[in-house]
Amino acid sequence: MSVPDNILLVEDDWQIREFISIALEGEGYAIHEAATASHGAVLAASIRPCLLILDLGLPDRDGQEFIADFRAWSSAPILVLSARSSEYDKVKALDAGADDYLSKPFGVPELLARVRAMLRRRHQEVLEVDPLITFGDFRIDCVKRLVTCGNEPLHLTQIEYKLLIFLAANPGRVFTHRQLLRQVWGGHAVENHQYLRVYVGHLRQKIEENPARPRHILTENGVGYRFQP
């Protein structure tokens, strides 16, 4: 017997959560539920879901931030369910790393069809990045959003953290200025290369032994940056 696909559902409304869980369990999926972003983050690291279904309006944290953190270490597809139906909200969620967006209210047949399509694509993909990333003396805990050097916490701004975790989760890969700006600041900032230069400089001051001759965040002249563990 094959192992059922495990799906993480992060939704604070218990009635919607129950409604979705019953529908998905009826199709043979293994459902794991969380009512908050903090509980969802712990479950995500524990079960490594094949699919994340996420409400944006969570009580302890905005779903957009949850997407960015989850996407830093997992390539599992993300289906957003939200009462926010404006084009702006949809684009923002997709730019943050979501794969699909379903506005509330929605029907069960459409939900199941989108889940099947996303899992088909998922089964063609490969390995995950571990939610614990290490390089040199540094350790990034993607669940706790904590960066340490040795046993000491490294104090980063939200932007510095998002930039570091995205680069460190993709070692050796060259990212263009535009790709990094879109990932960290969103689609509205893709032409503001000065933002990127400033924050790369800040990060180098905090993680490089010699910021003038960096070992980890390397410049690809005229293109962007590459992370070397």
Secondary structure, 3 states (H helix, E strand, C coil): CCCCCEEEEECCCHHHHHHHHHHHHCCCCEEEEECCHHHHHHHHHHHCCCEEEEECECCCCEHHHHHHHHHHHCCCCEEEEECCCCHHHHHHHHHHCCCEEEECCCCHHHHHHHHHHHHHHHCCCCCCCCCEEEECCEEEECCCCEEEECCEECCCCHHHHHHHHHHHCCCCCEEEHHHHHHHHHCHHHCCCHHHHHHHHHHHHHHHCCCCCCCCCEEEECCCEEEECC
